[in-house]
Amino acid sequence: MVSLYDISATKKPTNLSINKDLLSKAKARKINLSATLERALVEELKKVESERWRKENQQAIEELNHLSEQAGLFSDAYRGF
């Protein structure tokens, strides 16, 4: 499986602005901000990349669906439903 990013890349310090109350509650509960942000960014990147792929391949998907509607699927003879 191809990774969305280089997981071996070095860490880079970054300045962020977040809600003061949210930050204080997260720190009080010892939430690792860097790890939490990385997980959230991976999830968001997956969504964005999935949508980009869908848009780039929309025409091919539509053509394949049309072809399947016209000719059926190769597995139709083997389906039991």
C-alpha positions, -999 to 999 in steps of 0.1 A, spaced: 0 0 0 13 34 -9 16 58 20 0 93 18 32 108 32 67 99 41 63 85 76 101 86 82 104 123 75 118 144 104 95 164 126 92 202 120 82 226 147 51 246 137 32 274 153 -6 270 155 -34 291 168 -62 271 185 -90 278 209 -75 287 243 -100 267 263 -97 237 240 -59 238 244 -61 240 282 -85 211 285 -64 190 262 -32 197 282 -50 190 315 -59 156 301 -24 150 289 -34 147 252 -4 145 229 -11 175 207 14 165 180 2 129 177 -34 140 177 -29 166 150 -9 141 129 -38 116 131 -63 143 122 -43 155 93 -39 119 80 -76 114 81 -83 147 63 -56 140 37 -73 106 30 -106 124 25 -91 150 2 -71 124 -18 -101 101 -21 -123 130 -35 -95 141 -59 -92 105 -72 -130 102 -76 -131 135 -96 -101 125 -117 -117 91 -125 -153 101 -128 -155 97 -165 -139 63 -164 -162 52 -136 -193 64 -156 -181 46 -187 -175 13 -168 -209 16 -152 -225 21 -187 -206 -8 -201 -216 -30 -172 -253 -20 -177 -251 -28 -214 -231 -61 -214 -234 -73 -178 -205 -84 -156 -180 -112 -163 -191 -128 -130 -229 -128 -138 -229 -165 -147 -214 -174 -113 -236 -153 -91 -262 -172 -70 -284 -141 -63 
